[in-house]
Structures are given as C-alpha cells and as structure tokens.
Amino acid sequence: MATEGLNEESLSRLKILVENHDGFLIAQKDLEIRGQGELMGTMQAGTGELDFNDVFREPELLNTAKREAAQVMASDPDLSAPENVILRRLLEPTGDHLTDF
C-alpha cells in the first residue's frame, strides 16, 4: 500500500488493520483514534453525549443496557407508555426527533 504522503494517524490506522483480524478490536482502536462522535447526529469525531469507550472498559455496562432494553420491549413492545415516548420517537426511521422534545 502507499506509504508516501500519509500522516501518522493514517499510518497508525493501517498498522492496526494489518496486525489485527478481530473486528471488535479494530473498532475499539478506531474509536480511540477518531473519538466517539454523537449518539444522534452526523458528527463523526470528537466528544459526544456518551463515552463509548466505557463499553470496552466495563463490558457489563453493555450487558446491563441489553437487559434493560429487553425488559422495556417485553413490557411495552409498541413503546406506547408515556415513559417510552422518547424511545419510540428516537427509533422512528425519519426526521429529526430530538426537536420534538
């Protein structure tokens, strides 16, 4: 691959791809390099609302979120309860739902 004209970050990213075959590890390293971005929005790098690196530092956090989501869906599959309206709007396929709140 081309090595001329690449900055340190680009070379670092290529090295990660060459040395690793684990997609989760590659994603983790990419997250460390680029930053987490925004949960809802188009920003691709920088500081967002959540620190997604916590998922790697504390994997139980992801397991807890999964259990909580399963409980919500089991008790309110249509997300029609008042406490789940925001979730329903965030999951709608179109529009900027955050302006509704």
Backbone hydrogen bonds, N-H to C=O, Kabsch-Sander energy under -0.5 kcal/mol:
donor,donor_aa,acceptor,acceptor_aa,energy
6,L,3,T,-1.0
11,L,7,N,-2.3
12,S,8,E,-2.5
13,R,9,E,-2.4
14,L,10,S,-2.4
15,K,11,L,-2.3
16,I,12,S,-1.9
17,L,13,R,-1.8
18,V,14,L,-2.3
19,E,15,K,-2.4
20,N,16,I,-1.2
23,G,21,H,-0.7
26,I,22,D,-2.4
27,A,23,G,-2.5
28,Q,24,F,-2.3
29,K,25,L,-2.6
30,D,26,I,-2.5
31,L,27,A,-2.5
32,E,28,Q,-2.1
33,I,29,K,-2.0
34,R,30,D,-3.1
35,G,31,L,-2.0
36,Q,46,G,-0.8
37,G,46,G,-1.6
38,E,43,M,-1.2
41,G,39,L,-0.5
46,G,34,R,-1.0
52,F,50,L,-1.0
54,D,51,D,-1.9
55,V,52,F,-1.2
56,F,52,F,-0.6
56,F,53,N,-0.8
57,R,53,N,-2.1
58,E,54,D,-3.4
61,L,58,E,-2.1
62,L,58,E,-0.5
62,L,59,P,-0.6
63,N,59,P,-1.5
64,T,60,E,-2.7
65,A,61,L,-2.2
66,K,62,L,-2.3
67,R,63,N,-2.3
68,E,64,T,-2.6
69,A,65,A,-2.6
70,A,66,K,-2.2
71,Q,67,R,-2.1
72,V,68,E,-2.3
73,M,69,A,-2.5
74,A,70,A,-2.2
75,S,71,Q,-2.1
76,D,72,V,-2.4
79,L,76,D,-1.8
84,N,81,A,-2.4
85,V,82,P,-1.1
88,R,84,N,-2.4
89,R,85,V,-2.5
90,L,86,I,-2.5
91,L,87,L,-1.7
92,E,88,R,-0.6
92,E,89,R,-0.8
97,H,95,G,-1.0
99,T,96,D,-1.0
100,D,97,H,-1.3
101,F,98,L,-1.1
